[in-house]
Amino acid sequence: MKNNFNKDDLPLALEYPFGFNLGNLKIGGRIDRINRAKNKKIEIVDYKTGENILSQKDLDINLQLTFYALAATEVKSEILNKIPEEVLLSLYYLEKEIKLTTIRTRDQLEEAKKNILKKAEEISRSDFLCSKSIYCKNCEYKMLCSTFS
């Protein structure tokens, strides 16, 4: 392990919290790791465990990475505050020591914003009816349910 240490390859941030508004939505989360990359770019790394390694096609549309790319372009901070071309998005699979990297274009991010807002609107108009099943007693939404009023 000591042989792999490179003091010039330290992360810019670990467990970096972010928050931004998208329309009337407040988006927030935490980025596992942010690295400095060449040409003023950053690399956002999300660590993964398990055997389910994404294909490049799935990586290129992964919603979690899209949210990170939005954070990198929407949040005004010393580390983030980038344009899409300055953001690399990586998943690092710990057990296999495999890193997969992708990007998001400005057009992809604009389309993602529209889709997220559309999905939020659909959810807000949805009527989630209680199933009145044996699972109700452990439901995390029971305080909002008329069944328990």
C-alpha positions as CSV (number, residue, x, y, z in Angstrom):
1,M,0.0,0.0,0.0
2,K,2.8,2.4,0.8
3,N,4.2,2.0,-2.7
4,N,0.9,3.3,-4.1
5,F,1.0,6.6,-2.3
6,N,1.5,9.7,-4.4
7,K,1.4,13.0,-2.5
8,D,0.7,14.8,-5.8
9,D,-2.4,12.7,-6.3
10,L,-4.4,13.7,-3.2
11,P,-8.1,14.3,-3.6
12,L,-9.5,17.8,-3.6
13,A,-12.3,16.6,-1.4
14,L,-13.8,13.5,0.2
15,E,-17.5,13.1,1.2
16,Y,-18.1,16.5,-0.3
17,P,-21.7,17.8,0.5
18,F,-23.6,19.7,-2.2
19,G,-26.9,21.3,-2.6
20,F,-28.6,23.3,-5.3
21,N,-32.0,24.3,-6.5
22,L,-33.6,23.0,-9.7
23,G,-36.8,24.9,-10.3
24,N,-38.8,24.4,-7.1
25,L,-36.8,21.3,-6.1
26,K,-33.9,21.3,-3.6
27,I,-31.3,18.8,-4.7
28,G,-28.6,17.6,-2.3
29,G,-26.2,14.8,-1.6
30,R,-22.6,13.9,-1.0
31,I,-19.8,13.1,-3.5
32,D,-17.5,10.3,-2.4
33,R,-14.3,11.8,-3.9
34,I,-13.3,14.7,-6.1
35,N,-9.9,14.6,-7.8
36,R,-7.9,17.2,-9.7
37,A,-7.6,16.2,-13.4
38,K,-5.6,17.8,-16.2
39,N,-6.5,21.1,-17.9
40,K,-8.5,22.5,-15.0
41,K,-10.8,19.5,-15.0
42,I,-12.1,17.6,-12.0
43,E,-13.0,13.9,-11.7
44,I,-15.9,13.0,-9.5
45,V,-15.5,9.4,-8.2
46,D,-18.3,7.3,-6.7
47,Y,-17.1,4.1,-5.0
48,K,-19.1,1.0,-5.6
49,T,-19.1,-2.5,-4.0
50,G,-20.5,-5.7,-5.4
51,E,-20.4,-7.5,-8.7
52,N,-22.9,-5.4,-10.7
53,I,-20.5,-3.5,-13.0
54,L,-22.3,-1.2,-15.4
55,S,-21.8,-1.3,-19.2
56,Q,-20.5,1.8,-20.8
57,K,-23.9,2.4,-22.3
58,D,-25.5,2.3,-18.8
59,L,-22.7,4.4,-17.4
60,D,-23.3,7.1,-20.0
61,I,-27.0,7.5,-18.8
62,N,-26.5,6.7,-15.1
63,L,-28.8,9.1,-13.2
64,Q,-26.6,9.3,-10.0
65,L,-23.6,10.5,-12.1
66,T,-25.9,12.9,-13.9
67,F,-26.9,14.5,-10.5
68,Y,-23.2,14.8,-9.7
69,A,-22.5,16.5,-13.0
70,L,-25.4,18.9,-12.3
71,A,-23.9,19.6,-8.9
72,A,-20.5,20.3,-10.5
73,T,-22.0,22.8,-12.9
74,E,-24.7,24.4,-10.6
75,V,-22.9,24.7,-7.3
76,K,-20.7,27.8,-6.9
77,S,-17.7,26.7,-4.8
78,E,-14.0,26.6,-5.0
79,I,-14.0,23.0,-6.0
80,L,-17.1,22.8,-8.2
81,N,-18.5,25.6,-10.4
82,K,-17.3,24.0,-13.6
83,I,-18.6,23.8,-17.1
84,P,-19.6,20.3,-18.4
85,E,-16.5,19.9,-20.4
86,E,-14.4,20.2,-17.2
87,V,-16.1,17.3,-15.4
88,L,-15.2,13.6,-15.6
89,L,-17.5,11.2,-13.9
90,S,-16.2,7.9,-12.6
91,L,-17.5,4.8,-10.8
92,Y,-14.7,2.8,-9.0
93,Y,-15.6,-0.8,-8.2
94,L,-13.5,-1.6,-5.1
95,E,-13.5,-5.4,-5.2
96,K,-12.5,-5.6,-8.9
97,E,-10.3,-2.4,-8.9
98,I,-12.1,-1.2,-12.0
99,K,-12.7,2.4,-12.8
100,L,-15.2,3.4,-15.5
101,T,-15.4,7.0,-16.7
102,T,-17.9,9.1,-18.6
103,I,-18.9,12.7,-19.2
104,R,-22.1,14.7,-19.6
105,T,-22.6,17.3,-22.3
106,R,-24.3,20.6,-21.7
107,D,-27.2,19.3,-23.9
108,Q,-27.5,16.1,-21.8
109,L,-27.6,18.2,-18.6
110,E,-30.3,20.5,-19.9
111,E,-32.3,17.5,-21.0
112,A,-31.8,15.9,-17.6
113,K,-33.1,19.0,-15.8
114,K,-36.2,18.9,-17.9
115,N,-36.7,15.2,-17.2
116,I,-36.1,15.6,-13.4
117,L,-38.6,18.5,-13.2
118,K,-41.2,16.5,-15.3
119,K,-40.8,13.4,-13.0
120,A,-41.1,15.6,-9.9
121,E,-44.3,17.1,-11.3
122,E,-45.7,13.6,-12.1
123,I,-44.9,12.5,-8.5
124,S,-46.6,15.5,-7.0
125,R,-49.8,14.8,-8.9
126,S,-49.8,11.1,-8.1
127,D,-52.2,9.6,-5.7
128,F,-50.5,7.0,-3.6
129,L,-53.2,4.9,-2.2
130,C,-52.7,2.9,1.0
131,S,-52.7,-0.9,0.4
132,K,-54.1,-1.5,3.9
133,S,-51.9,-4.6,4.1
134,I,-49.9,-6.2,6.9
135,Y,-46.9,-4.0,5.9
136,C,-48.7,-0.8,7.0
137,K,-47.5,-1.0,10.6
138,N,-43.9,-0.6,9.5
139,C,-44.6,1.9,6.7
140,E,-42.4,5.0,6.8
141,Y,-45.3,7.1,5.5
142,K,-48.0,6.0,8.0
143,M,-47.9,9.4,9.7
144,L,-49.2,10.8,6.4
145,C,-51.8,8.1,5.7
146,S,-55.4,8.5,6.5
147,T,-55.6,4.9,7.5
148,F,-53.8,5.8,10.8
149,S,-55.7,9.0,11.5
